[in-house]
Amino acid sequence: MNAVARPPSRNRWLAVALVVSLAINAFFAGAIATDFLRVKPHQGSSEARAMRFELRWLEGRLAPEAIKQVEAAVASAQPKAVAHLDRLRSLRTELAALAAVATPDRAAIDAKLAEIRAEVQAMQTEAQAVTIDALLALPAEARATLAEPPTRP
């Protein structure tokens, strides 16, 4: 055998160029997808962002001034949401303590999970009631666009 090094063949260069090209394309496709799918940041606390969840389905369906009226009503219910979230944090801490013991009590864990689900349900019920009450307080003309599919920005 000949121990002299041969320059890489043309096929090898093409294969390397293809792999490099695919890597660059994947990078840019990922960057574009990340930018396109980025969630709009909202100012405020995590509690405010949690309350904002109830308003997302209205975006693109109502006029901006109508959305502001609904947001104001939902903001007035934020103290109750904060209380619910504080209670959920406490319940999750208790759940973690139950799960951390050497021999966990499955019945106690299931009971704690039921408490957590009940608290989430209560928070969601209150948020939805405030949102719907605010929507129904809007003039019929402002609510008419709710029946249409949302427009994308």
DSSP file (Angstrom, degrees, kcal/mol; ACC not computed):
  #  RESIDUE AA STRUCTURE BP1 BP2  ACC     N-H-->O    O-->H-N    N-H-->O    O-->H-N    TCO  KAPPA ALPHA  PHI   PSI    X-CA   Y-CA   Z-CA
    1    1 A M              0   0    0      0, 0.0     2,-0.6     0, 0.0     0, 0.0   0.000 360.0 360.0 360.0 148.7    0.0    0.0    0.0
    2    2 A N        -     0   0    0      1,-0.1     0, 0.0     2,-0.1     0, 0.0  -0.779 360.0-163.0 -90.0 123.7    1.0    3.5   -0.7
    3    3 A A        +     0   0    0     -2,-0.6     2,-0.3     2,-0.1    -1,-0.1   0.353  53.6 116.7 -87.9   3.8    1.4    5.5    2.5
    4    4 A V  S    S-     0   0    0      1,-0.1     2,-0.2     0, 0.0    -2,-0.1  -0.590  71.6-117.1 -77.5 132.2    1.3    8.8    0.6
    5    5 A A        -     0   0    0     -2,-0.3    -1,-0.1     1,-0.0    -2,-0.1  -0.490  25.8-147.8 -72.4 133.4   -1.7   11.0    1.6
    6    6 A R        -     0   0    0     -2,-0.2     3,-0.1     1,-0.1    -1,-0.0  -0.762  21.9-108.0 -98.8 147.4   -4.1   11.7   -1.2
    7    7 A P        -     0   0    0      0, 0.0    -1,-0.1     0, 0.0     0, 0.0  -0.427  51.2 -86.7 -67.4 150.3   -6.1   14.9   -1.5
    8    8 A P        -     0   0    0      0, 0.0     5,-0.0     0, 0.0     0, 0.0  -0.253  49.9-111.2 -58.5 143.9   -9.8   14.4   -0.7
    9    9 A S     >  -     0   0    0      1,-0.1     4,-1.9    -3,-0.1     5,-0.1  -0.218  23.5-107.7 -73.4 166.5  -11.8   13.4   -3.7
   10   10 A R  H  > S+     0   0    0      1,-0.2     4,-2.2     2,-0.2     5,-0.2   0.879 119.4  55.3 -62.6 -39.4  -14.4   15.7   -5.3
   11   11 A N  H  > S+     0   0    0      1,-0.2     4,-2.3     2,-0.2    -1,-0.2   0.881 105.8  51.7 -62.5 -38.4  -17.3   13.5   -3.9
   12   12 A R  H  > S+     0   0    0      2,-0.2     4,-2.4     1,-0.2    -1,-0.2   0.915 108.9  50.3 -65.8 -41.9  -15.9   14.0   -0.4
   13   13 A W  H  X S+     0   0    0     -4,-1.9     4,-2.6     1,-0.2    -2,-0.2   0.899 110.6  50.1 -62.4 -40.0  -15.8   17.8   -0.8
   14   14 A L  H  X S+     0   0    0     -4,-2.2     4,-2.4     2,-0.2    -1,-0.2   0.906 110.2  49.9 -64.4 -41.2  -19.4   17.8   -2.1
   15   15 A A  H  X S+     0   0    0     -4,-2.3     4,-2.3     2,-0.2    -2,-0.2   0.918 112.3  47.0 -64.1 -43.6  -20.5   15.7    0.9
   16   16 A V  H  X S+     0   0    0     -4,-2.4     4,-2.5     1,-0.2     5,-0.2   0.917 112.4  50.2 -63.8 -43.4  -18.8   18.0    3.4
   17   17 A A  H  X S+     0   0    0     -4,-2.6     4,-2.4     1,-0.2    -2,-0.2   0.884 110.1  51.0 -62.8 -38.5  -20.3   21.1    1.6
   18   18 A L  H  X S+     0   0    0     -4,-2.4     4,-2.6     2,-0.2    -2,-0.2   0.929 110.8  47.4 -64.7 -45.5  -23.8   19.5    1.7
   19   19 A V  H  X S+     0   0    0     -4,-2.3     4,-2.3     2,-0.2    -2,-0.2   0.916 113.5  48.1 -63.1 -43.5  -23.5   18.8    5.5
   20   20 A V  H  X S+     0   0    0     -4,-2.5     4,-2.4     2,-0.2    -1,-0.2   0.915 112.1  49.9 -63.1 -43.0  -22.2   22.4    6.2
   21   21 A S  H  X S+     0   0    0     -4,-2.4     4,-2.6     1,-0.2    -2,-0.2   0.914 110.8  49.1 -62.2 -43.6  -25.0   23.8    4.0
   22   22 A L  H  X S+     0   0    0     -4,-2.6     4,-2.6     2,-0.2    -1,-0.2   0.896 110.6  50.9 -63.3 -40.3  -27.7   21.7    5.9
   23   23 A A  H  X S+     0   0    0     -4,-2.3     4,-2.1     2,-0.2    -2,-0.2   0.920 111.8  46.7 -64.1 -43.2  -26.3   22.8    9.2
   24   24 A I  H  X S+     0   0    0     -4,-2.4     4,-2.4     2,-0.2     5,-0.2   0.924 113.3  48.9 -64.8 -44.1  -26.4   26.5    8.3
   25   25 A N  H  X S+     0   0    0     -4,-2.6     4,-2.8     1,-0.2     5,-0.2   0.901 110.3  51.2 -62.1 -41.2  -29.9   26.1    6.9
   26   26 A A  H  X S+     0   0    0     -4,-2.6     4,-2.4     2,-0.2    -1,-0.2   0.897 109.1  51.7 -63.8 -39.5  -31.1   24.4   10.1
   27   27 A F  H  X S+     0   0    0     -4,-2.1     4,-2.3     2,-0.2    -2,-0.2   0.953 113.9  42.0 -60.7 -50.3  -29.6   27.2   12.2
   28   28 A F  H  X S+     0   0    0     -4,-2.4     4,-2.5     2,-0.2     5,-0.2   0.880 113.4  52.4 -68.4 -37.0  -31.4   29.9   10.2
   29   29 A A  H  X S+     0   0    0     -4,-2.8     4,-2.5    -5,-0.2    -1,-0.2   0.910 111.3  48.1 -63.4 -40.8  -34.7   27.9   10.0
   30   30 A G  H  X S+     0   0    0     -4,-2.4     4,-2.5    -5,-0.2    -2,-0.2   0.898 111.4  49.9 -64.8 -41.1  -34.5   27.4   13.8
   31   31 A A  H  X S+     0   0    0     -4,-2.3     4,-2.2     2,-0.2    -2,-0.2   0.910 113.0  46.1 -64.5 -42.3  -33.8   31.1   14.4
   32   32 A I  H  X S+     0   0    0     -4,-2.5     4,-2.6     2,-0.2    -2,-0.2   0.923 113.4  49.0 -66.6 -43.9  -36.7   32.1   12.1
   33   33 A A  H  X S+     0   0    0     -4,-2.5     4,-2.6     2,-0.2    -2,-0.2   0.906 111.0  50.5 -63.0 -41.3  -39.1   29.6   13.8
   34   34 A T  H  X S+     0   0    0     -4,-2.5     4,-0.6     1,-0.2    -1,-0.2   0.918 113.0  45.9 -62.6 -43.2  -38.1   30.8   17.2
   35   35 A D  H  < S+     0   0    0     -4,-2.2     3,-0.5     1,-0.2    -2,-0.2   0.898 114.6  47.9 -66.0 -40.6  -38.7   34.5   16.2
   36   36 A F  H  < S+     0   0    0     -4,-2.6    -2,-0.2     1,-0.2    -1,-0.2   0.884 116.6  41.9 -67.8 -39.8  -42.0   33.6   14.6
   37   37 A L  H  < S+     0   0    0     -4,-2.6    -1,-0.2    -5,-0.2    -2,-0.2   0.429  82.9 130.2 -90.6   0.8  -43.3   31.5   17.5
   38   38 A R     <  -     0   0    0     -4,-0.6     2,-0.3    -3,-0.5    -3,-0.0  -0.314  59.0-125.7 -60.4 133.2  -42.1   33.9   20.3
   39   39 A V        -     0   0    0      1,-0.1    -1,-0.1    -2,-0.0    -2,-0.1  -0.604  29.8-105.6 -78.7 137.8  -44.8   34.7   22.8
   40   40 A K        -     0   0    0     -2,-0.3     2,-0.2     1,-0.1    -1,-0.1  -0.455  37.1-123.4 -64.1 128.2  -45.4   38.4   23.3
   41   41 A P        -     0   0    0      0, 0.0     2,-0.4     0, 0.0    -1,-0.1  -0.482  23.9-154.8 -73.1 144.9  -43.9   39.4   26.6
   42   42 A H        -     0   0    0     -2,-0.2     7,-0.1     2,-0.1     2,-0.1  -0.966  13.9-123.4-121.7 137.4  -46.3   41.1   29.0
   43   43 A Q        +     0   0    0     -2,-0.4     2,-0.2     5,-0.1     0, 0.0  -0.366  67.7  50.6 -71.5 156.0  -45.2   43.4   31.8
   44   44 A G  S    S-     0   0    0      4,-0.1    -2,-0.1    -2,-0.1     0, 0.0  -0.493  87.9 -38.7 113.1-178.8  -46.2   42.7   35.3
   45   45 A S     >  -     0   0    0     -2,-0.2     4,-2.0     1,-0.1     5,-0.2  -0.151  56.8-102.9 -77.2 171.9  -46.0   39.9   37.8
   46   46 A S  H  > S+     0   0    0      1,-0.2     4,-2.1     2,-0.2     5,-0.1   0.831 123.8  57.8 -64.7 -30.3  -46.5   36.2   37.2
   47   47 A E  H  > S+     0   0    0      2,-0.2     4,-2.1     1,-0.2    -1,-0.2   0.909 105.4  49.1 -65.2 -41.3  -50.0   36.7   38.7
   48   48 A A  H  > S+     0   0    0      1,-0.2     4,-1.8     2,-0.2    -2,-0.2   0.897 111.0  50.2 -64.8 -39.3  -50.8   39.3   36.1
   49   49 A R  H  X S+     0   0    0     -4,-2.0     4,-0.8     1,-0.2    -1,-0.2   0.872 108.4  53.0 -66.4 -35.2  -49.6   37.0   33.4
   50   50 A A  H >< S+     0   0    0     -4,-2.1     3,-0.7     1,-0.2     4,-0.4   0.911 110.2  46.8 -66.0 -40.6  -51.7   34.2   34.8
   51   51 A M  H >< S+     0   0    0     -4,-2.1     3,-1.2     1,-0.2     4,-0.3   0.832 103.3  64.2 -68.5 -30.9  -54.8   36.4   34.7
   52   52 A R  H >X S+     0   0    0     -4,-1.8     3,-1.7     1,-0.3     4,-0.8   0.751  84.2  77.1 -63.8 -23.5  -53.9   37.4   31.2
   53   53 A F  G X< S+     0   0    0     -4,-0.8     3,-0.8    -3,-0.7     4,-0.4   0.868  88.7  56.8 -55.8 -37.7  -54.5   33.8   30.1
   54   54 A E  G <4 S+     0   0    0     -3,-1.2    -1,-0.3    -4,-0.4    -2,-0.2   0.684 106.6  50.6 -68.1 -16.9  -58.2   34.4   30.2
   55   55 A L  G X> S+     0   0    0     -3,-1.7     3,-1.7    -4,-0.3     4,-0.7   0.605  84.1  86.6 -97.1 -12.9  -57.9   37.2   27.7
   56   56 A R  G X< S+     0   0    0     -4,-0.8     3,-0.9    -3,-0.8    -1,-0.1   0.848  83.1  58.4 -60.4 -35.6  -55.8   35.6   25.0
   57   57 A W  G 34 S+     0   0    0     -4,-0.4    -1,-0.3     1,-0.2    -2,-0.1   0.668 101.7  57.4 -70.8 -13.0  -58.8   34.1   23.2
   58   58 A L  G X> S+     0   0    0     -3,-1.7     3,-2.5     3,-0.1     4,-1.4   0.706  78.9 107.7 -87.3 -21.2  -60.2   37.6   22.8
   59   59 A E  T << S+     0   0    0     -3,-0.9     4,-0.1    -4,-0.7    -3,-0.0  -0.370  89.8  14.6 -62.0 130.3  -57.2   39.0   20.9
   60   60 A G  T 34 S+     0   0    0      2,-0.4    91,-1.5    90,-0.1    -1,-0.3   0.396 119.4  72.3  85.0  -2.4  -58.0   39.5   17.3
   61   61 A R  T <4 S+     0   0    0     -3,-2.5     2,-0.3    89,-0.2    -2,-0.2   0.631  94.8  44.8-112.8 -23.7  -61.7   39.2   18.0
   62   62 A L  S  < S-     0   0    0     -4,-1.4    -2,-0.4    84,-0.1    -1,-0.1  -0.845  89.9 -98.4-120.8 157.2  -62.4   42.5   19.8
   63   63 A A     >  -     0   0    0     -2,-0.3     4,-2.3    79,-0.3     3,-0.4  -0.392  40.7-110.9 -66.5 151.1  -61.5   46.0   19.1
   64   64 A P  H  > S+     0   0    0      0, 0.0     4,-2.1     0, 0.0     5,-0.1   0.860 117.9  52.4 -55.5 -38.5  -58.5   47.2   21.2
   65   65 A E  H  > S+     0   0    0      2,-0.2     4,-1.5     1,-0.2     5,-0.1   0.869 109.2  49.7 -68.7 -34.0  -60.6   49.6   23.3
   66   66 A A  H  > S+     0   0    0     -3,-0.4     4,-2.1     2,-0.2    -1,-0.2   0.905 109.6  51.3 -68.0 -40.7  -63.1   46.8   24.1
   67   67 A I  H  X S+     0   0    0     -4,-2.3     4,-3.0     1,-0.2    -2,-0.2   0.894 106.6  55.0 -62.2 -38.7  -60.2   44.5   25.1
   68   68 A K  H  X S+     0   0    0     -4,-2.1     4,-2.1     1,-0.2    -1,-0.2   0.874 106.7  50.7 -63.0 -36.6  -58.9   47.3   27.4
   69   69 A Q  H  X S+     0   0    0     -4,-1.5     4,-1.8     2,-0.2    -1,-0.2   0.917 112.8  45.1 -66.0 -42.6  -62.3   47.4   29.2
   70   70 A V  H  X S+     0   0    0     -4,-2.1     4,-2.5     1,-0.2    -2,-0.2   0.909 111.3  53.5 -67.1 -41.1  -62.2   43.7   29.7
   71   71 A E  H  X S+     0   0    0     -4,-3.0     4,-2.8     1,-0.2    -2,-0.2   0.893 106.5  53.0 -59.9 -39.7  -58.6   43.8   30.9
   72   72 A A  H  X S+     0   0    0     -4,-2.1     4,-1.5     2,-0.2    -1,-0.2   0.911 110.1  47.4 -63.0 -41.8  -59.5   46.5   33.4
   73   73 A A  H  X S+     0   0    0     -4,-1.8     4,-0.7     2,-0.2    -2,-0.2   0.915 113.5  47.5 -65.2 -42.3  -62.3   44.3   34.8
   74   74 A V  H >< S+     0   0    0     -4,-2.5     3,-1.0     1,-0.2     4,-0.2   0.888 107.9  56.2 -66.4 -38.1  -60.0   41.3   35.0
   75   75 A A  H >< S+     0   0    0     -4,-2.8     3,-1.4     1,-0.3    -1,-0.2   0.850 100.2  59.3 -61.9 -33.5  -57.3   43.4   36.6
   76   76 A S  H 3< S+     0   0    0     -4,-1.5    -1,-0.3     1,-0.3    -2,-0.2   0.760 104.3  51.4 -67.5 -22.1  -59.8   44.3   39.4
   77   77 A A  T XX S+     0   0    0     -3,-1.0     4,-1.5    -4,-0.7     3,-0.6   0.403  81.3  99.9 -91.7   2.4  -60.1   40.5   40.1
   78   78 A Q  H <> S+     0   0    0     -3,-1.4     4,-2.8     1,-0.2     5,-0.2   0.857  71.6  61.2 -60.9 -38.3  -56.3   40.1   40.4
   79   79 A P  H 3> S+     0   0    0      0, 0.0     4,-2.0     0, 0.0    -1,-0.2   0.894 105.9  48.2 -58.0 -37.0  -56.2   40.2   44.2
   80   80 A K  H <> S+     0   0    0     -3,-0.6     4,-2.2     2,-0.2    -2,-0.2   0.898 111.0  50.7 -67.4 -38.5  -58.4   37.1   44.4
   81   81 A A  H  X S+     0   0    0     -4,-1.5     4,-2.8     2,-0.2    -1,-0.2   0.898 108.1  52.6 -65.1 -39.3  -56.2   35.4   41.8
   82   82 A V  H  X S+     0   0    0     -4,-2.8     4,-2.6     2,-0.2    -1,-0.2   0.911 108.5  50.7 -61.7 -42.1  -53.1   36.2   43.9
   83   83 A A  H  X S+     0   0    0     -4,-2.0     4,-2.2    -5,-0.2    -2,-0.2   0.913 111.3  48.2 -62.1 -42.0  -54.8   34.6   46.9
   84   84 A H  H  X S+     0   0    0     -4,-2.2     4,-2.5     2,-0.2    -2,-0.2   0.925 111.9  48.9 -63.5 -43.8  -55.5   31.5   44.8
   85   85 A L  H  X S+     0   0    0     -4,-2.8     4,-2.4     2,-0.2    -2,-0.2   0.882 110.1  51.3 -65.8 -37.3  -52.0   31.3   43.6
   86   86 A D  H  X S+     0   0    0     -4,-2.6     4,-2.1     2,-0.2    -1,-0.2   0.917 111.0  48.6 -63.1 -42.2  -50.6   31.7   47.1
   87   87 A R  H  X S+     0   0    0     -4,-2.2     4,-2.7     1,-0.2    -2,-0.2   0.899 110.1  51.9 -64.0 -40.1  -52.8   28.9   48.2
   88   88 A L  H  X S+     0   0    0     -4,-2.5     4,-2.6     2,-0.2    -2,-0.2   0.901 108.0  51.4 -63.8 -40.6  -51.6   26.8   45.3
   89   89 A R  H  X S+     0   0    0     -4,-2.4     4,-2.0     2,-0.2    -1,-0.2   0.922 111.5  47.9 -61.3 -42.6  -48.0   27.4   46.2
   90   90 A S  H  X S+     0   0    0     -4,-2.1     4,-2.2     1,-0.2    -2,-0.2   0.926 112.0  48.9 -63.6 -45.0  -48.7   26.3   49.7
   91   91 A L  H  X S+     0   0    0     -4,-2.7     4,-2.4     1,-0.2    -2,-0.2   0.885 110.7  50.6 -63.2 -38.6  -50.6   23.2   48.6
   92   92 A R  H  X S+     0   0    0     -4,-2.6     4,-2.4     2,-0.2    -1,-0.2   0.852 108.2  52.6 -69.7 -33.4  -47.7   22.3   46.2
   93   93 A T  H  X S+     0   0    0     -4,-2.0     4,-2.0     2,-0.2    -2,-0.2   0.924 111.0  47.3 -64.5 -43.5  -45.2   22.7   49.1
   94   94 A E  H  X S+     0   0    0     -4,-2.2     4,-2.1     1,-0.2    -2,-0.2   0.898 111.2  51.6 -63.6 -39.9  -47.3   20.3   51.2
   95   95 A L  H  X S+     0   0    0     -4,-2.4     4,-2.4     1,-0.2    -2,-0.2   0.913 107.9  51.8 -62.5 -42.7  -47.6   17.9   48.2
   96   96 A A  H  X S+     0   0    0     -4,-2.4     4,-1.4     1,-0.2    -1,-0.2   0.901 108.8  50.8 -61.1 -40.7  -43.8   18.0   47.8
   97   97 A A  H  X S+     0   0    0     -4,-2.0     4,-0.7     1,-0.2    -1,-0.2   0.898 110.7  49.3 -64.4 -39.4  -43.4   17.1   51.5
   98   98 A L  H  < S+     0   0    0     -4,-2.1     3,-0.5     1,-0.2     7,-0.3   0.889 113.6  45.9 -65.5 -38.5  -45.8   14.2   51.2
   99   99 A A  H  < S+     0   0    0     -4,-2.4    -1,-0.2     1,-0.2    -2,-0.2   0.709 105.2  62.8 -77.5 -19.4  -43.9   12.9   48.1
  100  100 A A  H  < S+     0   0    0     -4,-1.4    -1,-0.2    -5,-0.2    -2,-0.2   0.668  78.1 103.1 -83.0 -16.8  -40.5   13.3   49.7
  101  101 A V  S  < S-     0   0    0     -4,-0.7    -3,-0.0    -3,-0.5     0, 0.0  -0.251  83.5-113.5 -68.1 157.5  -41.0   10.9   52.6
  102  102 A A  S    S+     0   0    0      1,-0.3    -1,-0.1     2,-0.0    -3,-0.0   0.883 112.0  27.4 -59.8 -41.4  -39.3    7.4   52.4
  103  103 A T  S    S-     0   0    0      2,-0.0    -1,-0.3     0, 0.0    -3,-0.1  -0.817  90.9-149.5-123.0  91.2  -42.7    5.6   52.2
  104  104 A P        -     0   0    0      0, 0.0     2,-0.9     0, 0.0    -5,-0.1  -0.250  12.7-126.9 -63.9 144.7  -45.2    8.1   50.7
  105  105 A D     >  -     0   0    0     -7,-0.3     4,-2.3     1,-0.2     3,-0.2  -0.819  20.1-165.3 -91.4 102.7  -48.9    7.8   51.6
  106  106 A R  H  > S+     0   0    0     -2,-0.9     4,-2.8     1,-0.2     5,-0.2   0.853  86.0  54.5 -61.5 -36.9  -50.6    7.6   48.3
  107  107 A A  H  > S+     0   0    0      2,-0.2     4,-2.1     1,-0.2    -1,-0.2   0.908 109.9  46.8 -64.5 -41.2  -54.0    8.4   49.8
  108  108 A A  H  > S+     0   0    0      2,-0.2     4,-2.2    -3,-0.2    -2,-0.2   0.892 112.5  50.5 -67.0 -39.0  -52.7   11.6   51.3
  109  109 A I  H  X S+     0   0    0     -4,-2.3     4,-2.6     2,-0.2    -2,-0.2   0.929 110.7  48.7 -63.8 -45.5  -51.0   12.5   48.0
  110  110 A D  H  X S+     0   0    0     -4,-2.8     4,-2.0     1,-0.2    -2,-0.2   0.886 110.9  50.9 -61.8 -38.5  -54.2   11.9   46.1
  111  111 A A  H  X S+     0   0    0     -4,-2.1     4,-1.9     2,-0.2    -1,-0.2   0.901 110.6  48.7 -65.3 -40.1  -56.2   14.0   48.6
  112  112 A K  H  X S+     0   0    0     -4,-2.2     4,-2.3     2,-0.2    -2,-0.2   0.900 109.7  52.0 -66.8 -40.3  -53.7   16.9   48.2
  113  113 A L  H  X S+     0   0    0     -4,-2.6     4,-2.6     1,-0.2    -1,-0.2   0.886 107.5  52.8 -61.9 -38.1  -53.9   16.6   44.4
  114  114 A A  H  X S+     0   0    0     -4,-2.0     4,-2.3     2,-0.2    -1,-0.2   0.893 108.4  50.6 -63.9 -39.0  -57.7   16.9   44.7
  115  115 A E  H  X S+     0   0    0     -4,-1.9     4,-2.3     2,-0.2    -2,-0.2   0.910 110.3  49.8 -63.2 -41.9  -57.2   20.0   46.8
  116  116 A I  H  X S+     0   0    0     -4,-2.3     4,-2.5     1,-0.2    -2,-0.2   0.933 110.9  48.7 -63.0 -45.9  -54.9   21.5   44.2
  117  117 A R  H  X S+     0   0    0     -4,-2.6     4,-2.5     1,-0.2    -1,-0.2   0.894 111.0  51.0 -61.4 -39.1  -57.4   20.7   41.4
  118  118 A A  H  X S+     0   0    0     -4,-2.3     4,-2.4     2,-0.2    -1,-0.2   0.897 110.6  48.5 -65.2 -39.9  -60.2   22.3   43.4
  119  119 A E  H  X S+     0   0    0     -4,-2.3     4,-2.3     2,-0.2    -2,-0.2   0.910 112.1  48.3 -67.3 -41.9  -58.2   25.5   44.0
  120  120 A V  H  X S+     0   0    0     -4,-2.5     4,-2.7     2,-0.2     5,-0.2   0.919 112.0  50.5 -62.2 -43.4  -57.3   25.7   40.3
  121  121 A Q  H  X S+     0   0    0     -4,-2.5     4,-2.7    -5,-0.2    -2,-0.2   0.905 109.9  49.6 -62.0 -42.4  -61.0   25.2   39.4
  122  122 A A  H  X S+     0   0    0     -4,-2.4     4,-2.2     2,-0.2    -1,-0.2   0.914 112.3  47.7 -63.7 -42.4  -62.0   27.9   41.8
  123  123 A M  H  X S+     0   0    0     -4,-2.3     4,-2.4     1,-0.2    -2,-0.2   0.921 114.1  46.7 -64.2 -43.8  -59.5   30.3   40.4
  124  124 A Q  H  X S+     0   0    0     -4,-2.7     4,-2.7     2,-0.2     5,-0.2   0.901 110.4  52.8 -66.4 -40.7  -60.5   29.5   36.8
  125  125 A T  H  X S+     0   0    0     -4,-2.7     4,-2.3    -5,-0.2    -1,-0.2   0.927 111.6  45.9 -60.6 -45.5  -64.2   29.8   37.6
  126  126 A E  H  X S+     0   0    0     -4,-2.2     4,-2.4     2,-0.2     5,-0.2   0.922 113.5  48.8 -64.3 -44.0  -63.7   33.3   39.1
  127  127 A A  H  X S+     0   0    0     -4,-2.4     4,-2.3     1,-0.2    -2,-0.2   0.915 113.1  46.9 -63.5 -42.7  -61.5   34.5   36.2
  128  128 A Q  H  X S+     0   0    0     -4,-2.7     4,-2.9     2,-0.2     5,-0.3   0.895 110.8  52.2 -67.0 -39.1  -64.0   33.3   33.6
  129  129 A A  H  X S+     0   0    0     -4,-2.3     4,-2.6    -5,-0.2    -2,-0.2   0.925 111.5  46.3 -62.6 -44.0  -66.9   34.8   35.4
  130  130 A V  H  X S+     0   0    0     -4,-2.4     4,-2.2     2,-0.2    -2,-0.2   0.918 114.1  49.0 -63.8 -42.9  -65.2   38.2   35.6
  131  131 A T  H  X S+     0   0    0     -4,-2.3     4,-2.4    -5,-0.2    -2,-0.2   0.944 114.0  44.0 -63.0 -48.8  -64.2   38.0   31.9
  132  132 A I  H  X S+     0   0    0     -4,-2.9     4,-2.9     2,-0.2     5,-0.2   0.903 112.1  52.9 -65.8 -40.8  -67.7   37.0   30.7
  133  133 A D  H  X S+     0   0    0     -4,-2.6     4,-1.1    -5,-0.3    -1,-0.2   0.912 111.2  47.4 -59.9 -41.3  -69.4   39.6   32.9
  134  134 A A  H  X S+     0   0    0     -4,-2.2     4,-0.6     2,-0.2    -2,-0.2   0.895 112.2  50.1 -66.6 -39.4  -67.1   42.3   31.4
  135  135 A L  H >< S+     0   0    0     -4,-2.4     3,-1.3     1,-0.2    -2,-0.2   0.930 109.5  50.2 -63.0 -44.4  -67.8   41.0   27.9
  136  136 A L  H 3< S+     0   0    0     -4,-2.9    -1,-0.2     1,-0.3    -2,-0.2   0.727 103.0  61.5 -69.1 -19.8  -71.5   41.1   28.5
  137  137 A A  H 3< S+     0   0    0     -4,-1.1    -1,-0.3    -5,-0.2    -2,-0.2   0.653  87.7  93.2 -77.9 -15.7  -71.2   44.7   29.7
  138  138 A L  S << S-     0   0    0     -3,-1.3     5,-0.1    -4,-0.6   -72,-0.0  -0.401  93.2 -92.1 -72.3 154.2  -69.9   45.7   26.3
  139  139 A P    >>  -     0   0    0      0, 0.0     4,-1.6     0, 0.0     3,-0.6  -0.301  35.7-112.7 -62.4 153.4  -72.3   47.0   23.7
  140  140 A A  H 3> S+     0   0    0      1,-0.2     4,-1.3     2,-0.2    -2,-0.1   0.842 116.8  58.4 -57.8 -35.3  -73.7   44.4   21.4
  141  141 A E  H 34 S+     0   0    0      1,-0.2     4,-0.4     2,-0.2    -1,-0.2   0.880 105.7  49.0 -64.1 -36.7  -71.9   46.0   18.4
  142  142 A A  H <4 S+     0   0    0     -3,-0.6     3,-0.5     1,-0.2   -79,-0.3   0.848 113.4  46.7 -71.0 -33.6  -68.6   45.5   20.2
  143  143 A R  H >< S+     0   0    0     -4,-1.6     3,-2.0     1,-0.2     4,-0.4   0.646  89.9  84.3 -81.9 -15.5  -69.4   41.8   21.0
  144  144 A A  G >< S+     0   0    0     -4,-1.3     3,-1.1     1,-0.3     4,-0.2   0.814  82.5  61.2 -59.4 -31.3  -70.6   41.0   17.5
  145  145 A T  G >  S+     0   0    0     -3,-0.5     3,-1.2    -4,-0.4    -1,-0.3   0.613  83.2  80.8 -73.7 -10.5  -67.0   40.3   16.3
  146  146 A L  G <  S+     0   0    0     -3,-2.0    -1,-0.2     1,-0.3    -2,-0.2   0.803  84.9  60.4 -64.4 -27.1  -66.7   37.5   18.8
  147  147 A A  G <  S+     0   0    0     -3,-1.1    -1,-0.3    -4,-0.4    -2,-0.2   0.668  92.7  82.8 -75.1 -15.8  -68.5   35.2   16.4
  148  148 A E  S <  S-     0   0    0     -3,-1.2     3,-0.1    -4,-0.2    -3,-0.0  -0.545  94.2 -96.7 -87.4 153.7  -65.9   35.7   13.8
  149  149 A P        -     0   0    0      0, 0.0    -1,-0.1     0, 0.0    -2,-0.1  -0.355  53.0 -94.4 -63.6 150.5  -62.6   33.7   13.6
  150  150 A P        -     0   0    0      0, 0.0     2,-0.4     0, 0.0   -89,-0.2  -0.315  33.6-127.7 -68.3 149.8  -59.7   35.6   15.2
  151  151 A T        -     0   0    0    -91,-1.5   -90,-0.0    -3,-0.1    -3,-0.0  -0.777  19.7-130.2 -94.2 142.7  -57.5   37.7   13.0
  152  152 A R              0   0    0     -2,-0.4   -92,-0.1     1,-0.1   -93,-0.0  -0.771 360.0 360.0 -93.5 135.6  -53.8   37.1   13.3
  153  153 A P              0   0    0      0, 0.0    -1,-0.1     0, 0.0   -93,-0.0   0.513 360.0 360.0 -67.9 360.0  -51.5   40.1   13.8
